[in-house]
């Protein structure tokens, strides 16, 4: 995605900010069906590429290729990079081989790699063979890096300067190469072996004296990432330093590419979606378009965790069966089981959610493992006390005595404390073990708390029944 974007106009069909209104999509569909191709070109001319992509995505599949063909060449390349992976593949099937090759050839290397990740291996192999030698080399280089790393995310379209260049020479290089590069706001300086030695902003270059050497005006302290850095770490670095782009170096500190902020936004969205899926005990697929997935795929993603949770809930049934004598003596105890396990599950889910999010944003690392767990445990105890004030009087009244009220009160305090502790400790433990903390999802914490909560409640009631039954009766 290049910096040179068409200005947003108010005369075009833009409604409510950057999103096309439904009636515009309807109008586009009507023009295509009627063969009014000149009208389509006029309608889409002032519209931003991302909105054109949204409009094409809203068309019936049979009209998508037709609308795409009506775009100008340069515009078509930009629009294509914004289309959903499924529509990109569909267009490749419908366009002529020459059109496909030209489209793929002109794409940015990082966007081309993202497209290839979604295509079947046979198609990728064929397209790679048909690319020009230079583009094939760049694409193969990026595909050689592991998925989810800085190397796979980067683009090789950056401006490379040398320390001996004067500011005037550097400006001439920028003018000559700007149209073919991903960004020109950050300029990178390398030596003869392509080692990264400095960075220079476009502002510093423009304000420098024309005779100044680049080596004298550049910044030598450069923040960079390596090709094997996880994409989440790359995103955090750009967020931390408010960069528009971040240089990527290999093991020998040679500059091999840059990661731009637009790609990082995609990573943040992708990782947040995966974390949310994991927190909901849903297996994430290779893409995030869950609602476009086949229903059998949807069921397969969700059934694994549900099967585990059903088996785990079987332990709750077993605990209740083992303590049926208590329930036979005081049947009213059974009425409060849903309240207790529901409260415990909710508290545990809240704690796991805030801890997982804290790990994701790295806000919790400064607090430390033990302090974070202790903090949530105290919060759980406070929540238990507050709930106790509401629930115990009602339980006392319904039980016509202290037994049920005491059992509910003691258990509620213990369950909320335990749930909050487990909800905080398990994700942190998984993180320490190098596993995804989101695997300790809310459904898992809830189920574990259910088993423990029922056991605590019924054993507490049994103990109270044994020791104060004479006073009650």
DOTISE-969545 format. One record per residue (C-alpha): residue number from 1; x, y, z. Coordinates in steps of 0.001 Angstrom, whole numbers, plus 524288, in hexadecimal, padded with zeros to 5 digits. Example, Ala and Ser with C-alpha at 12.3 -4.5 7.8 and 13.67 -1.06 7.14 Angstrom:
% residues 2
1/8300C/7EE6C/81E78
2/83566/7FBDC/81BE4
//
This chain:
% residues 473
1/80000/80000/80000
2/80664/80C8D/7FB6B
3/80616/81A07/80183
4/80118/820BC/7F54B
5/7F268/82015/7F73B
6/7E818/827C9/7F053
7/7E236/832AF/7F856
8/7D4C4/83001/7FDEA
9/7CAD3/83879/7F745
10/7BD8E/83CA6/7FBDE
11/7B7C3/83C47/7EE43
12/7B8F8/82D79/7ECFF
13/7AFE9/82332/7F273
14/7B62B/822A6/7FFDA
15/7AC58/82235/80ADC
16/7AEBF/821DD/8198F
17/7BD77/822F4/818E8
18/7C594/81882/8122D
19/7BABA/80E84/80FEF
20/7B277/80DD7/803CD
21/7A3EA/80E4A/8062B
22/79BC7/8027F/8028D
23/79474/80A64/7F853
24/7A14C/80D44/7F149
25/7A45C/7FEC8/7F06C
26/7968F/7FC99/7EB72
27/79896/80767/7E166
28/7A559/8013D/7DD05
29/79ED7/7F3F8/7DB89
30/793D9/7FA05/7D38C
31/79D55/800D6/7CA57
32/7A510/7F45F/7C81E
33/798D3/7EC6D/7C585
34/79425/7F6BC/7BBC5
35/7A148/7F769/7B4F6
36/7A37A/805AF/7B893
37/7B22B/8042A/7B9A8
38/7B540/81293/7B7A9
39/7AC36/81598/7C30C
40/7B38C/80BC9/7CB7F
41/7C084/81254/7C871
42/7BADC/81FAB/7CBC2
43/7B4EA/81A80/7D85B
44/7C181/8145B/7DD48
45/7CB65/81E52/7D885
46/7CB66/82723/7E4AB
47/7CA5C/81BBF/7EE43
48/7D5B6/81709/7F68C
49/7DB2F/80973/7F2FD
50/7D72B/8037B/80002
51/7C91A/807D2/7FDAD
52/7C940/802D9/7EFC3
53/7CDC8/7F5B6/7F515
54/7C289/7F5F1/7FED8
55/7B8EF/7F8D8/7F3E6
56/7BE1C/7EDDA/7EB40
57/7BD9D/7E496/7F6CB
58/7AF29/7E7C3/7F876
59/7ABD4/7E42F/7EA67
60/7A6ED/7D6F2/7E5E0
61/7B276/7CE59/7E247
62/7AF15/7CE90/7D3CE
63/7B07A/7DD7C/7D366
64/7BCEA/7DEAD/7DB8D
65/7C650/7DB90/7D07A
66/7BEE1/7E49D/7C747
67/7BFBC/7F015/7D0C7
68/7CE16/7ED4B/7D33C
69/7D140/7ED4E/7C4BF
70/7CB7B/7FAF7/7C363
71/7D5BC/800A9/7CC89
72/7E1FE/80729/7C771
73/7EE3F/7FEF4/7C879
74/7F4C2/8062E/7D3C8
75/7E7EF/8075D/7DB0C
76/7E4EF/7F8F6/7D905
77/7F1B0/7F512/7DF90
78/7EECE/7FD70/7EB7F
79/7E0B6/7F8BF/7EC4E
80/7E4E2/7EA8B/7EB1B
81/7EDA5/7EBAA/7F70F
82/7E1CC/7EFCC/7FF37
83/7D8E9/7E4A8/7FAE8
84/7D5EA/7D936/803DF
85/7DE30/7CD01/80132
86/7D270/7C569/7FC2C
87/7CF12/7CFF9/7F22D
88/7DD62/7D0FE/7EE1C
89/7DD9B/7C282/7EB0D
90/7D0A2/7C342/7E3E9
91/7D5A0/7CE4E/7DB46
92/7E1F6/7C6B2/7D802
93/7D95E/7BBA9/7D30B
94/7D116/7C4CD/7CAB0
95/7DB91/7CDB7/7C4EC
96/7E397/7C9D9/7B92B
97/7F133/7C493/7BBF3
98/7F78E/7D0D2/7B674
99/7EF67/7D996/7BF21
100/7F27E/7D12D/7CAFE
101/80112/7D17E/7C86E
102/8012D/7E03E/7C684
103/7F949/7E21E/7D2F8
104/801FC/7D965/7DB4B
105/80E57/7DF1B/7D551
106/80AA0/7ED02/7D926
107/8067D/7E9EE/7E71D
108/80EE7/7EDF4/7F2A4
109/81787/7E26F/7F6D0
110/8115F/7E16A/80454
111/8038C/7E1B9/7FED4
112/8075F/7D7AF/7F48E
113/80C7C/7CE9B/7FF1E
114/7FFCD/7D010/806CD
115/7F858/7CC41/7FA8B
116/80125/7C073/7F82B
117/7FEEB/7BBF7/80630
118/7F075/7BA88/802E7
119/7F21B/7B3BA/7F5B9
120/7F3ED/7A530/7F31C
121/8022A/7A0EC/7F1E4
122/800B1/79D55/7E37C
123/7FB8D/7AAE5/7E021
124/80678/7B17E/7E7CA
125/810B8/7A954/7E0D5
126/80B1A/7ACFB/7D38B
127/80A28/7BB7F/7D6AD
128/817F7/7BBCA/7DC35
129/81D45/7B5B9/7CFC7
130/81691/7C02D/7C77B
131/81B74/7CBE4/7CF5A
132/826E7/7D3F2/7CAA1
133/83412/7CF77/7D037
134/83520/7DB21/7D97F
135/82755/7D9B4/7DEEC
136/828B6/7CAF1/7DFC4
137/8353A/7CC6E/7E7B1
138/82F01/7D610/7F13D
139/822B3/7CDDE/7F2D5
140/82A66/7C14E/7F4F9
141/832AB/7C86F/7FF08
142/826D0/7CCBF/806E0
143/82033/7BF78/805AE
144/82C99/7B971/80B26
145/82A7B/7BFD3/8185C
146/821E2/7B946/8226D
147/813B4/7BD9E/822C9
148/81089/7C773/82D72
149/81E27/7CD7C/82DB4
150/823A7/7DAAC/829F5
151/82A05/7D4BD/81DEA
152/81D17/7CFB4/818B5
153/81641/7DC84/81BCC
154/82029/7E5EB/815F9
155/82135/7EC13/80895
156/82DCC/7EE5D/80128
157/82907/7FB48/7FB69
158/830EF/80553/80306
159/83ABD/80FFB/7FFDA
160/848DE/80CC9/802DD
161/852A6/817FD/8043F
162/8613E/8186B/806F1
163/86888/820A9/810EA
164/870D6/82736/80679
165/864E7/82C51/7FF2A
166/86262/83ADA/8005C
167/854CF/83F78/80420
168/852C9/84431/7F630
169/8569C/836E2/7F0AC
170/84DC0/8300E/7FA61
171/84230/838AD/7F694
172/84491/8355C/7E866
173/8446D/826DA/7EBC4
174/837C5/82877/7F35A
175/83136/82F8A/7E806
176/83593/82509/7DE77
177/83166/81961/7E69C
178/825A3/81E97/7EE3F
179/81B0E/81962/7E53B
180/8200F/80B62/7E672
181/82224/80B03/7F51E
182/81914/807A4/8005B
183/81CBA/813B6/8082C
184/825FD/81F41/806FC
185/823C0/8254B/81456
186/82E62/81CC7/81A4C
187/83B2B/81B95/812C9
188/84551/81163/81660
189/85406/8124E/8157D
190/85CA2/80672/812E6
191/86AFC/803C9/8102B
192/870C8/7FC46/804C6
193/86D0C/7EF2B/80ADE
194/85F09/7F41D/80CFD
195/860CD/7F4BD/81BC4
196/85716/7FE41/821D8
197/85EB9/809D4/8271A
198/854A3/81498/828AE
199/84735/81A1E/82605
200/842BB/8272D/820C1
201/83534/82D18/82040
202/83086/833FC/81413
203/82ECF/84059/81C35
204/83D10/84010/82085
205/84160/83E01/81285
206/83933/8492F/80D25
207/83DCD/852B0/817B3
208/84C28/84ED5/816A0
209/855E6/8572C/80F34
210/85747/851BA/80146
211/865DC/84FD7/8036A
212/8647E/84887/81067
213/8689D/83A49/81053
214/85E39/83066/813EF
215/86798/82A91/81DD1
216/867CC/83788/82512
217/8590E/839A0/825FB
218/85411/82BC0/827C0
219/850E2/82525/834B8
220/859DA/819BF/837C4
221/851B3/81400/842DB
222/8480D/80C31/83AB7
223/83D16/803ED/84048
224/83BA7/7F7BA/83802
225/83674/7E9DE/83879
226/83BEB/7DD5F/832D8
227/835E6/7D4C0/8287C
228/83213/7CA8B/832A6
229/82B95/7D417/83C2C
230/81D7E/7D059/83EE9
231/813D1/7D929/837EE
232/80D78/7DCEB/844E2
233/81A96/7E1ED/849C1
234/81C21/7E9A2/83D22
235/80EB7/7EFB2/83F2F
236/8120E/7F345/84D3D
237/81EB6/7F9CC/848E9
238/817C1/80242/83EE1
239/80D52/8059D/848E7
240/8175C/808B8/8536E
241/81F8B/811F7/84B21
242/8147D/81771/842AC
243/81BA5/81387/83640
244/815D1/81390/828A4
245/81F64/808DC/824EC
246/8293D/8001C/82BA7
247/835AC/7FAA1/82552
248/837AF/7EBED/824F8
249/8458C/7E67C/8255D
250/84B22/7D8D5/823F7
251/8546F/7D1FD/82D52
252/85FEA/7D9C0/827F6
253/8586D/7E681/829BF
254/856BD/7E899/81B38
255/84A99/7F03D/81790
256/8415E/7E728/8103A
257/8343B/7EE0C/81153
258/82AD5/7F68F/818F0
259/81DCD/7F44E/81FA4
260/8141A/7FF5E/81DD6
261/80974/803B3/82728
262/7FE5B/7FF86/81E1A
263/80327/7F16B/81EAC
264/80458/7F258/82D72
265/7F61E/7F699/82E90
266/7F264/7EA2F/82752
267/7FAC7/7E236/830B3
268/7F48D/7E873/83CA9
269/7E701/7E57B/83766
270/7EAC8/7D796/833EA
271/7F118/7D4B8/8411D
272/7E5D1/7DAE9/8489D
273/7DC3D/7D277/840FF
274/7E3FF/7C62D/843DF
275/7E4C7/7C98E/85256
276/7D61D/7CBEE/852D6
277/7D393/7BEF7/84C16
278/7DC82/7B80C/855B1
279/7D640/7BEF2/86149
280/7C910/7BA07/85C83
281/7CE4A/7AC22/85ACA
282/7CD2F/7AD01/84BF6
283/7D862/7A819/84399
284/7DD19/7B2DB/83A89
285/7DE97/7AF87/82C43
286/7E8B4/7B44C/822AD
287/7E041/7C01D/81FC8
288/7D7AB/7C891/82851
289/7CB72/7C81D/81FEC
290/7C40B/7BF4B/82937
291/7B690/7C312/82445
292/7BA17/7BF66/8164E
293/7BED5/7B1E9/81A4F
294/7B790/7A562/8174C
295/7AE77/7A140/82260
296/7B557/7941F/82390
297/7C244/79B57/82529
298/7BBEE/7A3FC/82F78
299/7B70B/79812/836DA
300/7C44E/79174/835F5
301/7CB0D/79D72/83B8B
302/7C208/79DEF/8473A
303/7BF39/78FBC/84A53
304/7CCBE/78C2F/84F70
305/7CC54/79559/85B0E
306/7BDF1/7927B/85D58
307/7C0EA/783EF/85E2B
308/7CBB2/786A6/86808
309/7C290/78F42/87004
310/7B7BE/78502/86FD3
311/7C12F/77AE2/87523
312/7C609/78472/87F6A
313/7B813/78783/88382
314/7B648/77907/885B6
315/7BECD/77AC3/891C3
316/7B4D0/7848E/896F4
317/7AA3F/77A35/8959A
318/7B2FD/77080/89C8F
319/7B578/779ED/8A7D7
320/7A6DB/77C12/8A997
321/7A44A/76D70/8A941
322/7AEBA/76B03/8B397
323/7A81F/774C9/8BCBD
324/79A07/770DA/8BA8A
325/79848/76DF3/8C91C
326/799DB/77C64/8CC44
327/79005/7804D/8C1D9
328/78659/77622/8C6AD
329/786D8/77BE6/8D457
330/785D2/78A13/8CFE8
331/77FCE/78A60/8C260
332/7801F/7993E/8C1ED
333/78EF7/798B6/8C0A4
334/78D39/79468/8B26F
335/78614/7A106/8AF20
336/79257/7A923/8B17D
337/79BC4/7A0D9/8A962
338/7993E/7A85C/89C98
339/79B1F/7B563/8A39A
340/7A81D/7B161/8A98B
341/7AE3B/7AB1F/89DA4
342/7A914/7B5F3/894DD
343/7AF29/7C05F/89D7C
344/7BBFE/7B8FB/89E5E
345/7BC72/7B6E9/88FB6
346/7B9CD/7C542/88CF3
347/7C43F/7C9E0/89682
348/7CE24/7C04E/890D5
349/7CAD5/7C47F/882F9
350/7CC88/7D2D4/886A4
351/7D9DC/7D04C/88CBE
352/7DECA/7C820/8815C
353/7DA12/7D25D/877AC
354/7E10E/7DDD2/87E2E
355/7ED84/7D5E5/88039
356/7EDE9/7D0DF/87232
357/7EBAB/7DE9E/86D44
358/7F621/7E3C6/8767B
359/7FFC6/7D9DA/8711D
360/7FC3C/7DDA1/8633A
361/7FE85/7EC20/865C0
362/80A43/7E94C/86EA6
363/80432/7F164/8797F
364/804A8/7E63D/8833B
365/81328/7E305/881EE
366/8173B/7EE8D/88A60
367/80E62/7E9D1/89551
368/81442/7DC32/895F5
369/80E7D/7CE7C/89692
370/80BED/7CD76/8A533
371/806F9/7DB58/8A6F1
372/7FD97/7D9C5/89B87
373/7F805/7CD27/8A118
374/7F721/7D2DE/8AED7
375/7F049/7DEF0/8A9B1
376/7E5E7/7D6C5/8A2D8
377/7E45D/7CDE3/8AEBD
378/7E18F/7D9A8/8B76D
379/7D839/7DF02/8AD2C
380/7D143/7D1D1/8AD1C
381/7D010/7D1EF/8BBE9
382/7CA80/7DFBE/8BBB8
383/7C0AC/7DBBC/8B14C
384/7BCF3/7D008/8B9A5
385/7BA8C/7D8B6/8C56C
386/7B210/7E1EF/8BD8F
387/7AA3E/7D6A7/8B7D9
388/7A954/7D095/8C55B
389/7A22A/7DC83/8CA89
390/797A1/7DAAE/8C03C
391/7966A/7CBEA/8BFD8
392/797E2/7C744/8CDF5
393/78BF1/7CE59/8D398
394/78386/7C876/8C8DF
395/7895D/7BAD9/8CAE7
396/78772/7BC04/8D9A1
397/77949/7BFE1/8D798
398/77673/7B525/8CDB5
399/77D4B/7AAEC/8D60E
400/775FF/7AF27/8E241
401/782A3/7AEA4/8E9E9
402/79153/7B0BF/8E977
403/7957D/7A411/8E2D9
404/79292/7A763/8D4A2
405/7965C/7B5B1/8D661
406/7A35F/7B232/8DCB0
407/7A677/7A7E3/8D27C
408/7A364/7B146/8C765
409/7AAF4/7BC88/8CD8B
410/7B759/7B4F0/8D098
411/7B72A/7AE21/8C373
412/7B4AB/7BABE/8BBF1
413/7C07C/7C14A/8C217
414/7C929/7B572/8BFB1
415/7C46D/7B365/8B1BA
416/7C635/7C16E/8AD32
417/7D3CC/7C207/8B33B
418/7D7B2/7B515/8AD14
419/7D1D4/7B8BD/89FDC
420/7D8D3/7C5C9/89F47
421/7E5A9/7BF6F/8A346
422/7E475/7B4A0/89928
423/7DFF5/7BE36/88EBD
424/7EC54/7C62B/890C1
425/7F62B/7BB55/8939F
426/7F33A/7B1D6/88887
427/7F53D/7BB7C/87D2E
428/80194/7C091/883C2
429/8066D/7B2A7/88598
430/803FA/7AF95/8774C
431/80B44/7BBE1/8737C
432/816EA/7B7C8/87BE1
433/816BF/7AA76/87523
434/81757/7B0E4/867C0
435/80954/7AD1F/86463
436/7FE5E/7B5FA/85FCF
437/7F7EB/7BB71/86C3A
438/7EB2A/7BCF6/864A4
439/7E9E0/7AE17/8652C
440/7E5E9/7B020/8734F
441/7D911/7B537/86E07
442/7CCFA/7B977/8755F
443/7C599/7ACB0/87294
444/7D0F3/7A4A7/877F2
445/7D22E/7ACF8/88439
446/7C36D/7AC97/88609
447/7C2DF/79DC8/88506
448/7CE3B/79BCE/88E6A
449/7C7E3/7A536/897F5
450/7BAF9/79DF2/896EF
451/7C120/79140/89B6E
452/7C8B5/79794/8A67F
453/7BD3A/7A02F/8AA71
454/7B380/79502/8ABC6
455/7BD64/78D2C/8B397
456/7C012/79893/8BCE0
457/7B1A6/79B7D/8BE95
458/7AD1F/78DB2/8C184
459/7B8A8/78A82/8CA5E
460/7B667/79736/8D1C3
461/7A7FC/793D7/8D351
462/7AB71/78623/8D7D0
463/7B4DC/78B68/8E207
464/7AAEF/79544/8E6FA
465/7A047/78B05/8E729
466/7A8DB/7824D/8EF88
467/7AD0F/78CBB/8F940
468/7A151/795A1/8FAD3
469/79631/78CD4/8F6FF
470/79254/78B6D/90542
471/79144/79A2E/906B3
472/78933/79B81/8FA69
473/77FF9/79095/8FD66
//
